[in-house]
Amino acid sequence: MELLKYIFLGFIQGMTETIPVSSSGHLMIFKRIMDVNVDFDTIAILTNFGSLVAIIILFWDDIVKIIKNFFKYIKTKDSKAKDEYKYAWMIVLGCIPAGLIGVLVSYFDLFAKIENNIKIVGVSLIITSILLFIIRNFKGKKEDKQIGVKEALTVGCFQILGLFPGISRSGSTIVGGMTQGLKRDTAFKYSFMLYIPMSIAAMALEVFDLNIDPSLILYYIVAIIVSLIVTLLVTKWFRKIVNNGKLIYFSIYCLVDGLLVILFL
């Protein structure tokens, strides 16, 4: 039974991390529902690592290409590498707004009074639902090379919403990208290009909050592996949903889920 708890939590993390329903919000929901003796903060950090590895695997070719051409352009000024050079800087720029606010939130513990308030999660899910509903029919034309300062900063500002307990980071950044006229897949890819450095930075800040119990190492490893595998599968599926313009499904889910949390938890 103890192992099943960690398998379940790894599954929930992997299932909800990359789709626009807020993984942190759902862990809080299940923390409230499940009367179990589990360090949810530690398991959240560890399973987040599993999801991060999954996203790096999925976008490995893109990551290598961006890094390779970034340094190639610096060294040779090869025009063929210029698009990836610019894209790399747009990733950096897109991370700045949420990065700065995230440091302030962490340093001053700004969410201390609300981070465990389950009603806030319900409200946040409804906000996510509204955002997804607004852009349900958006179909932009801009590609990766057309992401400029305006687009990067706009998406970066939308990413700030993802810091709020219960609001989906992937949902808010994809919404931000689509409001700027990015193609659906372009917005999807850029969202996860921002996710990688932001997730690494968040883990660096949270590593000191880890409370590892040596007797649970095997369970931790299982939870991470489950999170990794499920994240891989769900993200591939989610990409198809985004490209097919079916975000309305997640809008409906977040609305129903948010109302249920507010009314019954």
Secondary structure, 3 states (H helix, E strand, C coil): CHHHHHHHHHHHHHHHCCCCCCHHHHHHHHHHHCCCCCCHHHHHHHHHHHHHHHHHHHCHHHHHHHHHHHHHHHHHCCHHHHHHHHHHHHHHHHHHHHHHHHHHHHHHCCCCCCCCCHHHHHHHHHHHHHHHHHCCCCCCCECHHHCCHHHHHHHHHHHHHCCCCCCCHHHHHHHHHHHCCECHHHHHHHHHHHHHHHHHHHHHHHHHHCCCCHHHHHHHHHHHHHHHHHHHHHHHHHHHHHHCCCCHHHHHHHHHHHHHHHHHC
